[in-house]
Amino acid sequence: MRLYFVDTNLFIRYLTNDDPIKADRVEKLLNQAADGKVRLVTAEMVLAEMVWVLESFYGLKNVEIGPMVKAILATPGLEVLNGDLVEKAVEFYLSHNIDFIDGYVAAVMIKLRISDIYSYDKKHLARIKLINRKEP
């Protein structure tokens, strides 16, 4: 069975349905993956870009985007590289109202058992009590 990488724009077309023809084609591809006819893989950076596009271009809020990311993570036949980190990032993104990337950074730190971070970001990282922010 062939393995294919899925780029950001496919998720955007599917989730926004801004181009119904392309959205339908993506849905067919996802169904093929669910049926075991193809294997799909994507990266956490693709999902980060997707979140950014949905926020900046489509004006969606984290409470709308979070469930979309969770649905992608649960898609049969689609592997998300470092999906466990993406899942934890979504939790932080939603529960602490922080940027998705900051949530991902926090997820990586927790996985690596790092509690201290050098950062000038006083707003978002300070919301996560497991992280101790320091300035150089």
Secondary structure as a PSIPRED ss2 file (coil, helix, strand):
# PSIPRED VFORMAT (PSIPRED V4.0)

   1 M C   1.000  0.000  0.000
   2 R C   1.000  0.000  0.000
   3 L E   0.000  0.000  1.000
   4 Y E   0.000  0.000  1.000
   5 F E   0.000  0.000  1.000
   6 V C   1.000  0.000  0.000
   7 D C   1.000  0.000  0.000
   8 T H   0.000  1.000  0.000
   9 N H   0.000  1.000  0.000
  10 L H   0.000  1.000  0.000
  11 F H   0.000  1.000  0.000
  12 I H   0.000  1.000  0.000
  13 R H   0.000  1.000  0.000
  14 Y H   0.000  1.000  0.000
  15 L H   0.000  1.000  0.000
  16 T H   0.000  1.000  0.000
  17 N C   1.000  0.000  0.000
  18 D C   1.000  0.000  0.000
  19 D C   1.000  0.000  0.000
  20 P H   0.000  1.000  0.000
  21 I H   0.000  1.000  0.000
  22 K H   0.000  1.000  0.000
  23 A H   0.000  1.000  0.000
  24 D H   0.000  1.000  0.000
  25 R H   0.000  1.000  0.000
  26 V H   0.000  1.000  0.000
  27 E H   0.000  1.000  0.000
  28 K H   0.000  1.000  0.000
  29 L H   0.000  1.000  0.000
  30 L H   0.000  1.000  0.000
  31 N H   0.000  1.000  0.000
  32 Q H   0.000  1.000  0.000
  33 A H   0.000  1.000  0.000
  34 A H   0.000  1.000  0.000
  35 D C   1.000  0.000  0.000
  36 G C   1.000  0.000  0.000
  37 K C   1.000  0.000  0.000
  38 V C   1.000  0.000  0.000
  39 R E   0.000  0.000  1.000
  40 L E   0.000  0.000  1.000
  41 V E   0.000  0.000  1.000
  42 T E   0.000  0.000  1.000
  43 A C   1.000  0.000  0.000
  44 E H   0.000  1.000  0.000
  45 M H   0.000  1.000  0.000
  46 V H   0.000  1.000  0.000
  47 L H   0.000  1.000  0.000
  48 A H   0.000  1.000  0.000
  49 E H   0.000  1.000  0.000
  50 M H   0.000  1.000  0.000
  51 V H   0.000  1.000  0.000
  52 W H   0.000  1.000  0.000
  53 V H   0.000  1.000  0.000
  54 L H   0.000  1.000  0.000
  55 E H   0.000  1.000  0.000
  56 S H   0.000  1.000  0.000
  57 F C   1.000  0.000  0.000
  58 Y C   1.000  0.000  0.000
  59 G C   1.000  0.000  0.000
  60 L C   1.000  0.000  0.000
  61 K C   1.000  0.000  0.000
  62 N H   0.000  1.000  0.000
  63 V H   0.000  1.000  0.000
  64 E H   0.000  1.000  0.000
  65 I H   0.000  1.000  0.000
  66 G H   0.000  1.000  0.000
  67 P H   0.000  1.000  0.000
  68 M H   0.000  1.000  0.000
  69 V H   0.000  1.000  0.000
  70 K H   0.000  1.000  0.000
  71 A H   0.000  1.000  0.000
  72 I H   0.000  1.000  0.000
  73 L H   0.000  1.000  0.000
  74 A C   1.000  0.000  0.000
  75 T C   1.000  0.000  0.000
  76 P C   1.000  0.000  0.000
  77 G C   1.000  0.000  0.000
  78 L E   0.000  0.000  1.000
  79 E E   0.000  0.000  1.000
  80 V E   0.000  0.000  1.000
  81 L C   1.000  0.000  0.000
  82 N C   1.000  0.000  0.000
  83 G H   0.000  1.000  0.000
  84 D H   0.000  1.000  0.000
  85 L H   0.000  1.000  0.000
  86 V H   0.000  1.000  0.000
  87 E H   0.000  1.000  0.000
  88 K H   0.000  1.000  0.000
  89 A H   0.000  1.000  0.000
  90 V H   0.000  1.000  0.000
  91 E H   0.000  1.000  0.000
  92 F H   0.000  1.000  0.000
  93 Y H   0.000  1.000  0.000
  94 L H   0.000  1.000  0.000
  95 S H   0.000  1.000  0.000
  96 H C   1.000  0.000  0.000
  97 N C   1.000  0.000  0.000
  98 I C   1.000  0.000  0.000
  99 D C   1.000  0.000  0.000
 100 F H   0.000  1.000  0.000
 101 I H   0.000  1.000  0.000
 102 D H   0.000  1.000  0.000
 103 G H   0.000  1.000  0.000
 104 Y H   0.000  1.000  0.000
 105 V H   0.000  1.000  0.000
 106 A H   0.000  1.000  0.000
 107 A H   0.000  1.000  0.000
 108 V H   0.000  1.000  0.000
 109 M H   0.000  1.000  0.000
 110 I H   0.000  1.000  0.000
 111 K H   0.000  1.000  0.000
 112 L C   1.000  0.000  0.000
 113 R C   1.000  0.000  0.000
 114 I C   1.000  0.000  0.000
 115 S C   1.000  0.000  0.000
 116 D E   0.000  0.000  1.000
 117 I E   0.000  0.000  1.000
 118 Y E   0.000  0.000  1.000
 119 S C   1.000  0.000  0.000
 120 Y C   1.000  0.000  0.000
 121 D C   1.000  0.000  0.000
 122 K C   1.000  0.000  0.000
 123 K C   1.000  0.000  0.000
 124 H C   1.000  0.000  0.000
 125 L H   0.000  1.000  0.000
 126 A H   0.000  1.000  0.000
 127 R H   0.000  1.000  0.000
 128 I C   1.000  0.000  0.000
 129 K C   1.000  0.000  0.000
 130 L C   1.000  0.000  0.000
 131 I C   1.000  0.000  0.000
 132 N E   0.000  0.000  1.000
 133 R E   0.000  0.000  1.000
 134 K E   0.000  0.000  1.000
 135 E C   1.000  0.000  0.000
 136 P C   1.000  0.000  0.000
